[in-house]
Amino acid sequence: MAVVEQASATSTNPQTASKSFPWTLTSYEEQGNLWLKWTTGAPFRAQQGQIAVYNNGFPADPQKDRKAWSWDNEHGGGSGWDTGLRYGSDWSCAWIAEKSPNGPYTYVVTLVTKGI
C-alpha cells in the first residue's frame, strides 16, 4: 500500500470551458432626437440593467451625471427608446449593470454619438 506524503498542488487533468455573448447598444436619430436600442444574445439579463446618456464623457460612477436613463427591460426590451434629447455629436451612451452581488454599477457597453 502506497502512502501519499505530500498532496500535489498541480491538477493533472484540468478542464476549461468559456462562452461569450454579444451585448449591443445602438444610437440613431429619429425626428431630431437621440434614440437608443439594445440587444443581447445572452440567455440572462444584466443585473439591474440600465441604459444611460451623459454629455461630458463617462463618469467614474455610472449612476452620476446622467442626462437621461431607463431600465433595460422597458421600451419593448430595447426595441427603441426616445431619450427626449436632441440628436448630436458627443453624447456618451452606456448600458450599465450592477456587479455581483448587488453593486456597484459598471459599464457593460459604451458608445459616443457622431454627428449626422
Secondary structure, DSSP 8 states (H G I E B T S, - for coil): -----S--SS-SS---------EEEEEEEETTEEEEEEEE--SS--TT-EEEEESSS--SSTTSS-SEEEETTSHHHHT-EEEEEE--TT-EEEEEEE-TTT--EEEEEEEE----
